[in-house]
Amino acid sequence: MPAHSCAVMATTNRDHTMADPIPFDGQTAVFGAPKGMPKEDCIGLPVRTGVLQCPSGRHDLGIASQWKLTPDELAEVARTGIIHITCVGVQPPMMVTATPVALRS
């Protein structure tokens, strides 16, 4: 498990969020609010941690999550072809995929 925590910013304004993190088969943890952030500002993020093989052949820690879009969100993504991702704090290397990425235990 990484030394830091990850979580999803909670908001009562649905216009500023897209999709909801969902539990999934193979998840290994639920990340909560990082140190110093009030718990009411975050909701839990179900994740699976494991080893990811990078395109260069190097192996690194991978952290995967799954998200469920509403019908309106799906329609907007289909219309624009764009998903916006915002990280709070330091920007880690990221991948966005339509299918699960293979992570080894």
Summary of the structure (lengths in Angstrom):
residues: 105
radius of gyration: 14.6
end to end distance: 11.4
largest distance: 42.1
contacts: 191
relative contact order: 0.21
helix: 15%
strand: 28%
